[in-house]
Amino acid sequence: MAKADKKAVKEAKVVSNKPLDEQLKEKREELLIARQGLGTTLQNPHRINAIKKDIARILTQINATKGDK
């Protein structure tokens, strides 16, 4: 189980110089805008899934750093 945890943390690396909290805030705002779309149809559902995965990666990285303390 420990190998899977290390692998998840390793894959959760987000390349950016911004703090994780700021990245998370930006991604959540981006998700909100993507969900609003135009009218009742989604403009790009694949983009929404990609944003959700990015948010999950950032949260995984935040939780991994909290666990180290």
C-alpha positions in Angstrom: 0.0 0.0 0.0 2.9 2.4 0.7 4.1 2.1 -2.9 0.7 3.2 -4.2 0.7 6.2 -1.9 4.2 7.3 -3.0 3.2 6.8 -6.7 0.1 8.9 -6.2 2.1 11.7 -4.6 4.7 11.5 -7.4 2.0 11.8 -10.1 0.4 14.7 -8.2 3.3 17.0 -9.1 1.8 20.2 -10.6 4.4 22.3 -12.4 3.9 25.9 -11.3 5.6 28.5 -9.1 2.3 29.5 -7.4 1.4 28.2 -4.0 -0.9 25.2 -4.0 -3.8 27.1 -2.3 -3.7 29.7 -5.1 -3.6 27.0 -7.8 -6.6 25.3 -6.2 -8.6 28.5 -6.1 -7.8 29.2 -9.8 -8.8 25.7 -10.9 -12.1 25.9 -9.0 -12.9 29.2 -10.6 -12.1 27.7 -14.0 -14.4 24.8 -13.3 -17.2 27.1 -12.4 -16.8 29.1 -15.6 -16.6 25.9 -17.6 -19.8 24.5 -16.1 -21.8 27.6 -16.8 -21.3 27.3 -20.5 -23.8 28.8 -22.9 -27.3 27.8 -22.3 -28.2 24.3 -21.3 -25.5 22.4 -23.3 -21.9 22.0 -22.1 -19.3 23.5 -24.3 -16.6 20.9 -23.6 -17.3 18.1 -21.2 -13.8 16.7 -21.6 -12.3 19.9 -20.4 -14.5 19.8 -17.3 -13.2 16.3 -16.5 -9.6 17.5 -17.0 -10.1 20.4 -14.6 -11.6 18.0 -12.0 -8.5 15.8 -12.3 -6.2 18.8 -11.9 -8.1 19.8 -8.7 -7.8 16.2 -7.4 -4.1 16.2 -8.1 -3.6 19.6 -6.3 -5.6 18.3 -3.3 -3.6 15.1 -3.2 -0.4 17.2 -3.1 -1.8 19.4 -0.4 -2.8 16.4 1.7 0.6 14.8 1.2 2.4 17.9 2.4 0.2 18.1 5.5 0.9 14.5 6.3 4.6 15.1 6.4 4.3 17.7 9.1 
